[in-house]
Amino acid sequence: MGADAGGGPMPHPLAGLKVVEVAEDIGGEFAAMLLGQMGAAVTKLEPPQGSPTRRVGPFAGANAGPDTSLTFWFYNANKQSAVADLATAAGMATLRRLLAEADVFVSTLQPARLAALGLDLATLTEEFPKLIVLSITAFGLTGPWVDYKSSDLVALAAGGPLISCGYDDHSIPPIRPGGNQGYHTATSFAQIGVMLALLERQKTGRGQLVDVSMHEGCAVNVELANPYWFYPKVNVQRQTCRHAQPSPTQPALFRCADDRFVYFALILADPKPWAALVAWMESKGMAAQLSEPEFSDLAYRQGRFHEVQELVECFFLVQTAEEAYKDGQAAGLPIGVLNAPEDLFSDEHLQARGFFTQVEHEGIGPVTYPGPIYRFSSFGQAPRVRAPNLGEHTAQVLGGSGERPAGALAEVSQ
């Protein structure tokens, strides 16, 4: 941990930065949360009924409500919630008052919605010269699709990644990968954009509009599909738990003795991993004919691929996934266990790094959250703070001039 001249930790990377967020999906919420995790003060401006993600499950204790959504908790940690109805003159005046003091404005509002509210993002940077406006929308702020509706699945389909995701059996349609990857892709580009804009502001003193399209983010996140089409003009084919390729490659999932799977890239063409695999199998008395001199010839073993594959499958079936993982890594081979989400809590590496952290929730107790995404040697670590209840900080942020929803907490968290 770095220290300042007084011997204590230096401020968080974005300490002193003020962020205002008006986000109706997790792409914008995630971007603002990441800024908050680096020390920025994030004010989430919500309508009286709350942000849409407050109604997305699962819910804590199966008690559905605006303050119990686990989805909302994850994407809105390290923020304050203030309520203002932007459809009213008072709500819009509140937004402009906050923007006058803000460094970054995160918005997910599409052009038609912005027009209905009388907001023009480009002119905001003229009205508030130091303000960086970060727009994260489905299709960007220009073009014929700007107001089309989208979702994570629509973005992955329209952008291209979805065609590469699925199984060897192509009678089964493409399968959406989990984890909100379309939104997260947009957020990743948004983070880069806003940091570049902050660096530029240090030189010029002026903010700017950063226009991020989830569609475009997904379109450049299709791995091998683009280069294969741009150059040899061939399409890649989706494969089960393998990179999509123009032609099928060998399976890479292997079942182990404990009924768990490992991912192992069986690379026949590279002599070094091949020799390491044979030596590993030989150490357990299971190399069989693979240790014969003929198999040192690439063409020979490629011609007997199915023979190799069957022996490797048997090899993994007599050891647990954890044993195979550690022994394979010790042999210098690319192998990993397929963990279920619940397996991660006991992952020794995540535990050793203190990845998971306990966050106190009023009336519920400590809740386990993923830990810091960033680790800096010269900055203090911003603590993880629970997501706010709806309107919890309205009085604190707006000085009593904002609107409070019924049932919102009366007290303000410290």
KEKE-3310 file (N, C-alpha, C; in steps of 0.2 Angstrom, whole numbers, plus 5000, padded with zeros to 4 digits):
npx = (5004:5003:5010:5007:5016:5014:5015:5003:4990:4989:4976:4961:4961:4952:4947:4938:4932:4916:4902:4887:4873:4862:4854:4846:4849:4860:4872:4876:4875:4884:4896:4896:4897:4910:4918:4915:4921:4934:4934:4927:4913:4898:4882:4867:4853:4836:4820:4804:4798:4809:4824:4824:4831:4829:4819:4822:4826:4837:4830:4834:4831:4820:4811:4803:4806:4810:4822:4828:4834:4846:4853:4852:4859:4872:4876:4876:4883:4893:4887:4876:4858:4847:4831:4822:4810:4813:4804:4797:4798:4804:4812:4821:4827:4834:4843:4851:4857:4865:4873:4880:4890:4897:4909:4908:4895:4884:4875:4861:4851:4841:4841:4827:4821:4829:4826:4812:4813:4819:4833:4849:4864:4876:4875:4876:4889:4893:4886:4891:4906:4917:4912:4911:4902:4896:4889:4880:4873:4861:4863:4870:4871:4868:4862:4852:4846:4845:4835:4830:4825:4834:4843:4854:4854:4849:4859:4871:4867:4864:4877:4885:4893:4885:4883:4894:4893:4889:4885:4893:4884:4875:4861:4856:4851:4861:4868:4865:4878:4881:4881:4879:4886:4886:4882:4892:4903:4901:4902:4916:4922:4917:4923:4936:4935:4930:4940:4951:4945:4945:4959:4962:4955:4963:4973:4967:4957:4943:4928:4920:4909:4906:4902:4896:4892:4883:4880:4891:4902:4900:4902:4915:4920:4921:4930:4938:4930:4929:4943:4944:4934:4937:4949:4952:4939:4929:4917:4917:4914:4903:4907:4907:4912:4924:4935:4927:4929:4935:4934:4930:4938:4947:4938:4938:4934:4934:4928:4930:4935:4927:4915:4916:4921:4936:4944:4954:4966:4970:4984:4990:4999:5010:5026:5031:5021:5015:5024:5025:5012:5012:5023:5017:5006:5013:5019:5009:5007:4999:5001:5002:5002:5005:5018:5026:5039:5034:5023:5029:5030:5021:5012:5009:5002:4992:4985:4980:4971:4959:4962:4971:4963:4954:4962:4966:4954:4951:4962:4959:4947:4951:4956:4953:4945:4952:4964:4969:4970:4979:4991:4992:4994:5007:5014:5015:5005:4990:4977:4961:4949:4932:4922:4908:4897:4895:4907:4917:4918:4925:4937:4954:4964:4957:4953:4965:4969:4960:4948:4934:4922:4914:4899:4890:4872:4858:4847:4848:4861:4878:4883:4890:4901:4908:4925:4938:4940:4950:4967:4979:4996:4999:4989:4975:4963:4947:4933:4921:4904:4887:4874:4862:4847:4831:4830:4837:4847:4842:4838:4851:4859:4852:4848:4836:4827:4823:4812:4805:4802:4788:4790:4804:4820:4821:4832:4849:4863:4879)
npy = (4994:5011:5026:5043:5059:5061:5048:5040:5031:5035:5046:5038:5033:5041:5050:5064:5066:5070:5061:5060:5050:5044:5031:5017:5004:4990:4993:5006:5008:4999:5005:5017:5012:5006:5018:5023:5013:5017:5028:5039:5050:5045:5050:5043:5046:5044:5040:5042:5030:5022:5014:5004:4992:4989:4981:4969:4952:4939:4941:4946:4935:4931:4941:4951:4967:4985:4987:4976:4969:4958:4959:4973:4977:4972:4980:4993:4996:5007:5020:5034:5037:5047:5054:5061:5067:5067:5071:5082:5100:5103:5092:5092:5104:5100:5090:5098:5107:5098:5093:5105:5105:5093:5081:5070:5064:5051:5043:5033:5036:5035:5044:5048:5048:5057:5069:5070:5074:5086:5087:5089:5081:5085:5099:5100:5100:5112:5120:5117:5117:5110:5097:5080:5070:5054:5044:5029:5018:5008:5008:5019:5037:5042:5038:5026:5017:5022:5023:5010:4996:4986:4973:4963:4951:4954:4963:4955:4947:4956:4962:4952:4942:4931:4922:4914:4907:4892:4875:4860:4853:4858:4859:4863:4879:4895:4899:4910:4917:4918:4931:4944:4949:4957:4970:4972:4972:4985:4993:4991:4997:5010:5014:5015:5026:5036:5038:5042:5054:5061:5062:5070:5082:5086:5092:5102:5107:5106:5097:5084:5075:5058:5045:5030:5014:5000:4990:4993:4990:4976:4972:4973:4963:4950:4940:4928:4929:4941:4943:4931:4933:4945:4943:4928:4927:4918:4910:4907:4893:4888:4880:4867:4874:4879:4889:4897:4891:4890:4877:4861:4858:4848:4841:4849:4847:4837:4824:4820:4809:4813:4818:4831:4843:4846:4859:4856:4860:4851:4850:4845:4849:4855:4852:4853:4854:4842:4832:4835:4831:4817:4813:4816:4807:4795:4795:4791:4778:4777:4781:4772:4767:4779:4783:4777:4778:4782:4791:4803:4809:4822:4820:4807:4806:4815:4808:4798:4803:4801:4790:4795:4804:4796:4789:4800:4804:4793:4794:4806:4801:4794:4802:4816:4831:4842:4837:4834:4846:4853:4844:4845:4858:4859:4852:4861:4863:4869:4870:4869:4869:4867:4878:4879:4893:4893:4886:4895:4902:4894:4894:4893:4902:4914:4916:4918:4930:4938:4941:4940:4950:4956:4965:4976:4975:4984:4977:4965:4960:4955:4953:4944:4950:4952:4956:4970:4976:4983:4985:4994:5000:5012:5019:5021:5009:5010:5007:4994:4998:4996:4995:5008:5011:5015:5032:5035:5045:5057:5069:5072:5074:5083:5093:5093:5097:5088:5074:5062:5045:5035:5026:5026:5026:5036:5040:5045:5037:5035)
npz = (5000:4996:5002:5008:5010:5024:5029:5029:5019:5002:4994:4987:4970:4962:4971:4977:4965:4957:4953:4944:4941:4929:4926:4918:4915:4918:4912:4912:4926:4931:4926:4933:4946:4946:4945:4958:4965:4964:4972:4969:4972:4970:4965:4963:4953:4954:4948:4956:4958:4958:4951:4936:4938:4951:4952:4948:4950:4958:4974:4991:5004:4997:4998:4989:4983:4982:4989:4990:4980:4973:4961:4959:4971:4968:4957:4961:4972:4983:4981:4982:4984:4977:4975:4961:4950:4933:4924:4928:4930:4942:4945:4934:4936:4948:4943:4935:4944:4951:4941:4939:4948:4946:4940:4931:4921:4920:4909:4902:4894:4879:4863:4860:4872:4879:4871:4874:4887:4886:4886:4880:4877:4871:4872:4886:4889:4885:4893:4905:4907:4912:4913:4910:4900:4900:4889:4888:4878:4869:4855:4853:4850:4837:4821:4812:4821:4834:4844:4845:4855:4866:4874:4884:4877:4865:4861:4860:4850:4839:4838:4835:4843:4848:4838:4838:4850:4858:4855:4849:4841:4828:4826:4837:4842:4843:4859:4872:4881:4899:4912:4908:4897:4886:4891:4900:4891:4885:4896:4899:4888:4890:4903:4899:4890:4898:4907:4898:4894:4906:4908:4897:4901:4911:4904:4896:4903:4900:4898:4889:4877:4878:4869:4869:4862:4865:4855:4846:4854:4856:4843:4840:4848:4845:4845:4836:4824:4817:4811:4803:4794:4788:4781:4775:4772:4778:4788:4806:4816:4829:4844:4857:4872:4867:4857:4844:4827:4810:4806:4814:4830:4842:4856:4872:4885:4900:4909:4926:4940:4951:4946:4941:4929:4919:4910:4897:4885:4873:4864:4850:4841:4846:4851:4864:4875:4872:4875:4889:4893:4890:4898:4910:4910:4910:4922:4930:4925:4914:4901:4891:4874:4869:4873:4864:4851:4839:4841:4843:4831:4823:4812:4813:4826:4824:4815:4822:4831:4838:4845:4854:4861:4867:4877:4884:4890:4898:4907:4914:4920:4931:4942:4953:4949:4955:4958:4946:4940:4948:4947:4933:4930:4937:4928:4919:4910:4901:4910:4919:4932:4930:4938:4948:4952:4966:4970:4970:4982:4991:4985:4985:4980:4978:4991:4997:4992:4998:4991:4993:5002:5017:5019:5028:5030:5034:5045:5040:5041:5039:5022:5009:4997:4980:4980:4979:4963:4958:4962:4970:4971:4976:4981:4993:4998:4993:5003:5001:5000:5005:4993:4990:4999:4991:4988:4999:5002:4999:5006:5011:4999:4991:4999:5005:4996:4987:4980:4991:4991:4997:5011:5011:5019:5033:5040:5037:5030:5037)
capx = (5000:5007:5009:5008:5021:5013:5015:4997:4989:4987:4969:4959:4963:4947:4945:4936:4928:4909:4898:4880:4871:4855:4855:4841:4851:4866:4878:4877:4875:4891:4901:4896:4900:4917:4921:4914:4925:4940:4934:4923:4907:4893:4875:4862:4847:4831:4813:4800:4797:4815:4827:4821:4835:4827:4813:4825:4828:4834:4829:4836:4826:4814:4806:4804:4805:4815:4828:4831:4836:4853:4855:4853:4864:4879:4878:4875:4887:4897:4883:4870:4852:4842:4825:4820:4807:4815:4798:4795:4803:4808:4817:4826:4831:4838:4848:4856:4860:4870:4878:4884:4896:4899:4914:4906:4888:4883:4868:4859:4845:4842:4839:4820:4820:4832:4822:4806:4815:4822:4840:4854:4870:4881:4875:4878:4896:4894:4883:4895:4912:4922:4908:4912:4896:4897:4883:4881:4866:4861:4865:4874:4867:4867:4861:4844:4844:4847:4830:4828:4825:4839:4845:4860:4854:4849:4866:4875:4865:4865:4884:4889:4896:4881:4884:4900:4892:4884:4887:4895:4878:4872:4854:4854:4853:4866:4866:4868:4883:4879:4885:4878:4892:4885:4882:4899:4907:4900:4905:4923:4924:4915:4928:4942:4933:4929:4947:4954:4942:4948:4966:4962:4953:4969:4977:4963:4952:4937:4925:4917:4904:4909:4897:4897:4887:4884:4881:4898:4906:4899:4904:4922:4921:4919:4936:4941:4926:4931:4949:4943:4929:4940:4954:4950:4931:4926:4914:4919:4908:4903:4909:4906:4917:4930:4934:4924:4935:4932:4933:4930:4944:4946:4935:4943:4931:4935:4925:4935:4932:4922:4910:4917:4925:4942:4945:4961:4968:4975:4987:4994:5004:5016:5030:5033:5015:5014:5029:5023:5006:5014:5027:5012:5002:5017:5020:5003:5006:4993:5003:5000:5006:5007:5025:5030:5042:5030:5019:5033:5029:5015:5007:5007:4998:4986:4981:4977:4968:4953:4965:4974:4957:4951:4967:4966:4948:4952:4967:4956:4942:4954:4958:4948:4946:4957:4971:4971:4971:4986:4996:4993:4998:5014:5018:5016:5000:4984:4971:4958:4943:4925:4919:4901:4898:4896:4913:4922:4918:4931:4943:4960:4967:4953:4953:4972:4970:4955:4944:4927:4922:4908:4896:4884:4866:4854:4841:4850:4867:4884:4882:4896:4901:4915:4930:4940:4942:4957:4972:4984:5001:5001:4982:4971:4958:4940:4929:4914:4898:4881:4869:4858:4839:4828:4829:4840:4851:4839:4839:4858:4861:4848:4847:4829:4823:4821:4806:4806:4797:4785:4794:4811:4823:4821:4839:4854:4869:4885)
capy = (5000:5017:5031:5050:5061:5060:5041:5037:5029:5041:5046:5034:5036:5046:5054:5071:5067:5069:5058:5060:5044:5043:5025:5013:4997:4989:4995:5013:5007:4996:5010:5022:5009:5006:5024:5023:5009:5020:5033:5044:5051:5044:5051:5040:5050:5039:5042:5041:5022:5018:5012:4997:4986:4987:4976:4963:4947:4937:4945:4944:4932:4930:4946:4956:4974:4990:4988:4969:4965:4956:4962:4980:4978:4972:4985:5000:4998:5013:5025:5037:5037:5053:5054:5067:5065:5072:5073:5088:5105:5103:5087:5094:5109:5096:5087:5103:5109:5093:5093:5111:5103:5086:5080:5065:5063:5044:5043:5028:5038:5036:5051:5050:5050:5064:5074:5071:5078:5092:5086:5088:5079:5089:5106:5100:5101:5119:5124:5115:5116:5105:5091:5074:5067:5048:5041:5022:5017:5002:5009:5026:5043:5044:5032:5024:5012:5025:5022:5003:4993:4981:4969:4959:4946:4958:4966:4950:4944:4961:4963:4946:4937:4926:4916:4909:4904:4886:4868:4856:4851:4865:4858:4867:4886:4898:4900:4916:4916:4921:4936:4951:4951:4963:4976:4972:4975:4992:4996:4991:5003:5016:5015:5017:5032:5041:5039:5046:5061:5064:5064:5076:5088:5089:5096:5107:5110:5105:5090:5082:5070:5051:5041:5022:5010:4993:4987:4993:4986:4969:4971:4972:4958:4943:4936:4926:4929:4946:4942:4926:4935:4951:4941:4923:4927:4912:4910:4902:4888:4887:4873:4866:4876:4880:4895:4896:4891:4888:4869:4858:4856:4842:4843:4851:4846:4830:4822:4817:4804:4816:4820:4837:4843:4851:4861:4855:4861:4846:4853:4839:4851:4858:4846:4854:4852:4835:4829:4836:4827:4810:4812:4816:4801:4790:4795:4787:4772:4777:4783:4766:4767:4786:4784:4774:4783:4784:4796:4809:4812:4825:4818:4801:4806:4818:4803:4793:4808:4798:4785:4799:4807:4791:4788:4805:4804:4788:4797:4810:4798:4790:4807:4821:4838:4846:4833:4835:4853:4855:4841:4847:4865:4858:4850:4867:4863:4874:4866:4872:4866:4871:4879:4882:4899:4892:4884:4901:4904:4890:4894:4895:4908:4920:4917:4920:4937:4942:4944:4942:4955:4956:4971:4976:4978:4985:4973:4958:4958:4955:4950:4943:4953:4952:4961:4975:4975:4986:4985:4999:5000:5019:5022:5018:5005:5012:5001:4992:5000:4993:4999:5012:5010:5020:5039:5035:5051:5063:5075:5074:5076:5088:5098:5093:5100:5083:5070:5056:5040:5032:5020:5027:5027:5043:5042:5045:5033:5039)
capz = (5000:4995:5008:5007:5014:5031:5031:5028:5012:4998:4993:4982:4963:4960:4977:4975:4959:4959:4948:4944:4937:4928:4922:4918:4914:4922:4909:4916:4933:4932:4925:4939:4952:4945:4947:4965:4969:4964:4977:4967:4975:4965:4966:4958:4953:4953:4948:4963:4958:4958:4945:4934:4941:4958:4951:4945:4955:4964:4980:4997:5008:4993:4999:4983:4985:4979:4992:4992:4973:4973:4955:4961:4976:4965:4952:4964:4978:4984:4978:4986:4980:4978:4971:4957:4944:4928:4919:4931:4930:4948:4944:4929:4940:4953:4939:4932:4950:4953:4936:4939:4953:4944:4935:4926:4921:4917:4906:4898:4891:4872:4860:4860:4879:4880:4868:4878:4893:4884:4887:4874:4880:4868:4875:4893:4890:4884:4899:4911:4903:4914:4914:4905:4899:4897:4887:4887:4876:4865:4848:4852:4850:4831:4816:4811:4826:4840:4849:4846:4861:4867:4880:4884:4872:4858:4859:4858:4843:4833:4837:4832:4847:4849:4833:4840:4856:4858:4855:4842:4838:4826:4826:4843:4840:4847:4866:4875:4887:4905:4915:4906:4894:4882:4895:4903:4886:4884:4902:4898:4884:4894:4908:4895:4887:4903:4910:4893:4894:4912:4906:4892:4904:4915:4899:4893:4908:4897:4897:4882:4877:4877:4866:4869:4859:4866:4849:4843:4858:4855:4836:4840:4854:4842:4845:4829:4819:4812:4806:4798:4789:4784:4777:4771:4770:4780:4795:4811:4818:4836:4847:4864:4877:4863:4853:4837:4822:4803:4806:4821:4834:4847:4862:4878:4892:4902:4915:4931:4945:4956:4941:4939:4923:4918:4903:4895:4878:4871:4859:4847:4836:4849:4854:4872:4879:4870:4879:4896:4894:4890:4904:4916:4910:4911:4929:4933:4922:4910:4894:4886:4867:4868:4874:4859:4847:4833:4843:4843:4825:4823:4807:4816:4831:4822:4811:4827:4836:4842:4850:4859:4864:4872:4882:4889:4893:4903:4911:4919:4924:4937:4946:4954:4945:4959:4957:4939:4939:4951:4943:4926:4931:4939:4922:4914:4905:4901:4912:4924:4934:4929:4944:4949:4956:4974:4972:4971:4989:4994:4980:4989:4978:4980:4998:4999:4990:5001:4986:4995:5008:5020:5019:5032:5027:5040:5046:5037:5043:5034:5016:5005:4990:4977:4983:4975:4956:4957:4968:4968:4976:4979:4983:4998:4995:4994:5006:4998:5004:5002:4988:4994:4998:4987:4991:5006:5003:4995:5010:5011:4993:4988:5004:5007:4990:4982:4982:4994:4990:5003:5014:5011:5026:5036:5042:5032:5032:5038)
cpx = (5004:5005:5010:5014:5021:5013:5009:4996:4987:4979:4967:4960:4958:4944:4944:4932:4920:4906:4891:4878:4864:4855:4849:4842:4858:4872:4880:4879:4882:4897:4902:4899:4907:4921:4920:4919:4932:4940:4930:4916:4902:4886:4871:4855:4842:4824:4810:4799:4803:4818:4824:4824:4833:4822:4816:4828:4835:4834:4831:4831:4820:4809:4807:4802:4811:4822:4831:4833:4844:4856:4857:4859:4871:4881:4878:4878:4891:4893:4878:4864:4848:4837:4823:4816:4809:4810:4795:4800:4807:4814:4822:4830:4836:4844:4853:4860:4866:4875:4883:4891:4899:4905:4912:4898:4887:4876:4867:4853:4846:4839:4832:4818:4823:4828:4815:4807:4818:4830:4844:4861:4876:4881:4877:4885:4898:4892:4888:4902:4917:4918:4910:4905:4897:4890:4884:4874:4867:4864:4869:4869:4866:4866:4854:4842:4844:4841:4827:4829:4830:4839:4851:4860:4853:4856:4871:4873:4866:4873:4888:4892:4892:4881:4889:4899:4887:4888:4889:4889:4874:4865:4851:4856:4858:4863:4869:4872:4880:4883:4884:4883:4891:4885:4889:4904:4907:4903:4913:4925:4922:4920:4934:4941:4933:4936:4951:4951:4944:4955:4966:4960:4958:4973:4973:4958:4944:4935:4923:4912:4907:4903:4898:4891:4888:4884:4888:4903:4906:4902:4911:4925:4919:4925:4938:4937:4927:4937:4948:4938:4933:4945:4953:4943:4928:4923:4916:4913:4909:4904:4908:4912:4924:4929:4931:4930:4931:4930:4934:4937:4942:4943:4940:4940:4932:4932:4930:4931:4927:4916:4910:4921:4931:4942:4953:4962:4973:4978:4992:5000:5010:5020:5031:5027:5013:5018:5027:5017:5008:5018:5022:5008:5006:5019:5015:5002:5000:4995:5001:5005:5008:5015:5029:5033:5038:5025:5023:5032:5022:5010:5004:5001:4991:4982:4978:4974:4963:4956:4968:4968:4955:4955:4967:4960:4948:4957:4963:4950:4945:4957:4953:4950:4952:4964:4973:4973:4978:4992:4997:4996:5005:5018:5018:5010:4994:4978:4968:4951:4937:4922:4912:4902:4899:4903:4918:4923:4924:4937:4949:4964:4963:4953:4960:4973:4964:4950:4937:4927:4915:4905:4890:4878:4861:4848:4842:4856:4872:4882:4889:4896:4908:4919:4932:4942:4948:4961:4978:4989:5002:4994:4979:4966:4951:4936:4923:4909:4892:4878:4864:4850:4837:4827:4833:4844:4848:4840:4846:4861:4858:4846:4839:4824:4820:4815:4808:4800:4794:4789:4801:4814:4823:4828:4844:4860:4875:4890)
cpy = (5006:5021:5038:5052:5061:5053:5037:5035:5035:5040:5040:5037:5042:5050:5061:5072:5066:5066:5058:5054:5044:5037:5020:5006:4996:4991:5002:5012:5004:5001:5015:5019:5008:5012:5025:5019:5012:5027:5039:5044:5051:5045:5048:5043:5045:5042:5040:5033:5018:5016:5005:4991:4984:4982:4969:4958:4944:4942:4942:4941:4931:4935:4952:4963:4979:4989:4981:4965:4964:4959:4970:4981:4977:4978:4992:5001:5004:5019:5028:5038:5043:5052:5061:5064:5070:5074:5080:5094:5105:5098:5088:5099:5105:5093:5092:5106:5104:5093:5099:5110:5097:5087:5075:5064:5056:5044:5037:5030:5039:5042:5053:5052:5056:5070:5076:5075:5084:5093:5085:5087:5084:5096:5106:5102:5108:5123:5123:5113:5111:5098:5086:5070:5060:5045:5034:5020:5010:5003:5016:5031:5046:5037:5030:5020:5016:5024:5015:5001:4988:4978:4966:4954:4949:4960:4961:4947:4949:4962:4958:4941:4931:4920:4912:4906:4898:4880:4865:4854:4857:4864:4862:4875:4889:4899:4906:4914:4920:4927:4943:4953:4957:4970:4977:4975:4982:4996:4996:4997:5010:5018:5018:5024:5038:5043:5043:5053:5065:5066:5070:5082:5090:5093:5103:5111:5109:5098:5089:5076:5063:5047:5034:5019:5003:4989:4987:4990:4979:4967:4970:4967:4951:4939:4935:4927:4935:4945:4936:4928:4941:4948:4934:4922:4920:4913:4905:4898:4887:4880:4873:4868:4876:4886:4893:4896:4889:4881:4867:4857:4851:4845:4844:4850:4838:4829:4819:4812:4807:4819:4827:4837:4848:4853:4860:4856:4856:4848:4848:4842:4854:4853:4847:4851:4844:4831:4829:4831:4819:4808:4811:4809:4795:4789:4791:4781:4772:4780:4778:4767:4774:4787:4781:4779:4786:4790:4803:4813:4815:4822:4811:4801:4810:4813:4798:4798:4805:4793:4789:4802:4802:4789:4794:4806:4799:4790:4801:4807:4795:4795:4812:4827:4842:4843:4834:4842:4855:4851:4843:4854:4864:4855:4855:4867:4867:4870:4870:4869:4870:4872:4882:4888:4898:4889:4889:4903:4900:4890:4897:4901:4914:4921:4920:4928:4941:4945:4945:4946:4955:4964:4971:4979:4978:4981:4966:4956:4958:4951:4949:4946:4952:4957:4966:4973:4978:4986:4989:4999:5007:5022:5018:5014:5008:5006:5000:4994:4998:4997:5002:5010:5016:5027:5040:5042:5057:5069:5077:5077:5082:5094:5099:5096:5094:5079:5064:5051:5037:5026:5020:5028:5034:5045:5042:5041:5037:5037)
cpz = (5000:5001:5005:5011:5022:5034:5030:5021:5008:4996:4988:4975:4961:4966:4975:4969:4960:4952:4949:4939:4936:4923:4923:4916:4918:4918:4912:4923:4935:4931:4930:4945:4952:4947:4955:4968:4968:4968:4975:4971:4970:4968:4961:4959:4950:4952:4955:4963:4959:4951:4943:4937:4948:4958:4948:4950:4954:4969:4986:5001:5004:4995:4994:4985:4982:4982:4994:4985:4974:4967:4957:4966:4973:4961:4955:4971:4978:4980:4984:4981:4982:4973:4968:4951:4938:4923:4922:4930:4936:4948:4940:4932:4945:4949:4937:4938:4952:4947:4936:4944:4951:4940:4930:4927:4917:4915:4902:4894:4883:4869:4861:4867:4881:4877:4872:4885:4892:4886:4881:4877:4878:4871:4882:4894:4888:4890:4905:4908:4905:4915:4908:4905:4896:4896:4885:4885:4871:4859:4847:4851:4842:4827:4817:4817:4833:4846:4849:4853:4861:4873:4879:4878:4865:4856:4857:4851:4838:4832:4835:4837:4848:4844:4834:4847:4856:4858:4848:4838:4835:4824:4832:4841:4845:4854:4869:4881:4893:4907:4912:4902:4889:4885:4898:4898:4885:4890:4902:4894:4887:4899:4904:4893:4892:4906:4905:4893:4900:4911:4902:4896:4909:4910:4897:4898:4906:4897:4890:4883:4875:4875:4865:4867:4861:4860:4846:4847:4857:4848:4836:4846:4851:4841:4838:4823:4814:4808:4801:4793:4785:4779:4773:4769:4772:4787:4800:4813:4826:4838:4854:4868:4873:4859:4846:4832:4815:4803:4813:4824:4839:4853:4868:4885:4894:4909:4920:4936:4949:4952:4940:4933:4924:4911:4902:4888:4876:4864:4856:4843:4839:4853:4862:4876:4878:4875:4886:4897:4894:4896:4910:4916:4912:4918:4933:4930:4917:4903:4889:4879:4866:4869:4869:4854:4842:4835:4844:4836:4825:4818:4810:4821:4829:4818:4816:4833:4841:4847:4856:4864:4869:4878:4887:4893:4899:4909:4916:4923:4931:4943:4947:4950:4949:4958:4950:4937:4942:4948:4936:4926:4933:4933:4917:4908:4906:4903:4918:4926:4932:4935:4944:4953:4964:4975:4973:4978:4993:4990:4984:4987:4979:4987:5000:4997:4994:4997:4989:5001:5011:5021:5023:5029:5033:5039:5043:5039:5038:5028:5012:4998:4987:4980:4978:4968:4954:4963:4966:4973:4980:4981:4989:4994:4997:4997:5002:5003:5001:4997:4992:4994:4994:4990:4997:5007:5000:4999:5010:5005:4990:4993:5006:5001:4986:4984:4985:4993:4997:5005:5013:5018:5027:5037:5036:5034:5033:5033)
residu = (MET:GLY:ALA:ASP:ALA:GLY:GLY:GLY:PRO:MET:PRO:HIS:PRO:LEU:ALA:GLY:LEU:LYS:VAL:VAL:GLU:VAL:ALA:GLU:ASP:ILE:GLY:GLY:GLU:PHE:ALA:ALA:MET:LEU:LEU:GLY:GLN:MET:GLY:ALA:ALA:VAL:THR:LYS:LEU:GLU:PRO:PRO:GLN:GLY:SER:PRO:THR:ARG:ARG:VAL:GLY:PRO:PHE:ALA:GLY:ALA:ASN:ALA:GLY:PRO:ASP:THR:SER:LEU:THR:PHE:TRP:PHE:TYR:ASN:ALA:ASN:LYS:GLN:SER:ALA:VAL:ALA:ASP:LEU:ALA:THR:ALA:ALA:GLY:MET:ALA:THR:LEU:ARG:ARG:LEU:LEU:ALA:GLU:ALA:ASP:VAL:PHE:VAL:SER:THR:LEU:GLN:PRO:ALA:ARG:LEU:ALA:ALA:LEU:GLY:LEU:ASP:LEU:ALA:THR:LEU:THR:GLU:GLU:PHE:PRO:LYS:LEU:ILE:VAL:LEU:SER:ILE:THR:ALA:PHE:GLY:LEU:THR:GLY:PRO:TRP:VAL:ASP:TYR:LYS:SER:SER:ASP:LEU:VAL:ALA:LEU:ALA:ALA:GLY:GLY:PRO:LEU:ILE:SER:CYS:GLY:TYR:ASP:ASP:HIS:SER:ILE:PRO:PRO:ILE:ARG:PRO:GLY:GLY:ASN:GLN:GLY:TYR:HIS:THR:ALA:THR:SER:PHE:ALA:GLN:ILE:GLY:VAL:MET:LEU:ALA:LEU:LEU:GLU:ARG:GLN:LYS:THR:GLY:ARG:GLY:GLN:LEU:VAL:ASP:VAL:SER:MET:HIS:GLU:GLY:CYS:ALA:VAL:ASN:VAL:GLU:LEU:ALA:ASN:PRO:TYR:TRP:PHE:TYR:PRO:LYS:VAL:ASN:VAL:GLN:ARG:GLN:THR:CYS:ARG:HIS:ALA:GLN:PRO:SER:PRO:THR:GLN:PRO:ALA:LEU:PHE:ARG:CYS:ALA:ASP:ASP:ARG:PHE:VAL:TYR:PHE:ALA:LEU:ILE:LEU:ALA:ASP:PRO:LYS:PRO:TRP:ALA:ALA:LEU:VAL:ALA:TRP:MET:GLU:SER:LYS:GLY:MET:ALA:ALA:GLN:LEU:SER:GLU:PRO:GLU:PHE:SER:ASP:LEU:ALA:TYR:ARG:GLN:GLY:ARG:PHE:HIS:GLU:VAL:GLN:GLU:LEU:VAL:GLU:CYS:PHE:PHE:LEU:VAL:GLN:THR:ALA:GLU:GLU:ALA:TYR:LYS:ASP:GLY:GLN:ALA:ALA:GLY:LEU:PRO:ILE:GLY:VAL:LEU:ASN:ALA:PRO:GLU:ASP:LEU:PHE:SER:ASP:GLU:HIS:LEU:GLN:ALA:ARG:GLY:PHE:PHE:THR:GLN:VAL:GLU:HIS:GLU:GLY:ILE:GLY:PRO:VAL:THR:TYR:PRO:GLY:PRO:ILE:TYR:ARG:PHE:SER:SER:PHE:GLY:GLN:ALA:PRO:ARG:VAL:ARG:ALA:PRO:ASN:LEU:GLY:GLU:HIS:THR:ALA:GLN:VAL:LEU:GLY:GLY:SER:GLY:GLU:ARG:PRO:ALA:GLY:ALA:LEU:ALA:GLU:VAL:SER:GLN)
# end
